[in-house]
Amino acid sequence: MKLTQKEIERTIVFSVAEISRRRWKRGVKLNYIEAMAIIMDEMYERSRDGRYTFDELLEAGSQIITEEDVMEGTVELVDAIEMDILLPDGNKLLSIQDPIRLEKREEAIPFDELLSMN
C-alpha cells in the first residue's frame, strides 16, 4: 500500500488523537498537541461524513475542547487551527480561530455527539 503525504499526515493526526482521547476520557488534562489532534480528527471525520456544511464545521470546531479540558497555558498556545478538509464539493481550507473558547465542558458538544469518540 502506498500512502500520499496527506494520508500519512491524516494517519498521524488520528494516532495522536486516539491516544489523547483515551487520556481525555480518564479525566487527564490535555496539552497543546493533544487538544489540536482531537479537534482536527473530529473535523476530518465530520467533513468526510458529508452531512455537515462548511459553516457547521467551522462552528463545531470551537465547541469540542474547553478550557476545563486542557492544561494551564494551553488556550494561549492554540490561537487557530488551519487544515484542508474534504467536502462533497471538493477540498477546502478550514480555519478555526480561537478553537478553545468555551470555559466549561457542559457548554461543548457532548461526547456522544462527537463522531471521533464513538
N, C-alpha and C positions, 0 to 999 in steps of 0.2 A: 504494500500500500504506500502510495506517495501522497504526502500532505502538502498543501500550499503553505506559504508563510502565514497567511491569515488563519488557516485551520490549525496550525501549530500554536499560534497566539491564543486562539479560542480554547484549545485544549489546556494550555497553561492557566488561563483565567478560570476555567472550570475546576481544575485540580486545586488551585489555591482557594477558590470559593467553597469547595466541598470540605476541605479541612476547616475553613473559617466557620462554616455553618455548624459543624459538629461542636466547635468551641462555643459559638453563639447560643446554641440550644442548651448547653450546660451552664449558661449564665456568665461565661467569660467575656470580659470587655474586649471589644475588637480594636486592633491597631489600624493604622492608615491603610496598609496593603489589604488586610482582611476586609475592611469596610468597602473599599473600592471593588474588590473582587466579587463580593456578594451583590452589590448594586449592578455591576456590569453583567454578571451572569444572569441576573433576573431580567435585565433589559434585552440581552441576547435571546433569552427564552421567549419573552413576550413578543419581540419583533418576529422571531421565527414562527411563532404560533399563528401569526397573521390576523388575529382578531382585534388588534389594537391599532388605533391611528397614531400618527407621529405625535400629535399633541397629547394624546393619552399617555404615551410612553414618556414624553417629556415631564408630564405632571407626576407620573408614578415614580420616576427616577429619584425624586426628592422625598418620597414617602416610604422608603424601605428601611433605612437605618436612621436612628435617632441619636441625639446627644447622650441619652441614657444608655445606649448600646455600646458606646466607644470609650476608649481610654482618654484620660485628660490630655488635652492638646491636639487630639486627632481632628476635631472640627476645623481648626485653623489651617491644617495641612491640606484639606480637601476643599479647594475653592471651586473646582469644576472637574467634570468628567467628560471627555470627548471620545466618542467611539463610532465606528462605522457599523451600521446595523442593516440587516436585510429585511426589507418590507416587500409585500406583493408587487409593488411597482418599481422595485429596484433598491440599490444601496443608497443609504442616506447617512449624513453625519449628524449624530445626536450629541448635543452639547448641553449637559445638565449643570446649571450654575447653582452653587451652594447646595449640593446634594444631601448634606446632613443639616437640615434646617429646623426640623421638629425636635422639641425637647423631650417629650415623653413617649414611651413605647405605645401607649394606648391611642396616640394620635396617628400612628403609622398604619400601613396596610397590615392586617392581621397575618400571622404566619400561615394559616390555612388558605389564604388567598394568594400567596406567593408561589408562582409556578415552580421556582427552583427549590422550594422547600418540600415539595411533595414527590 
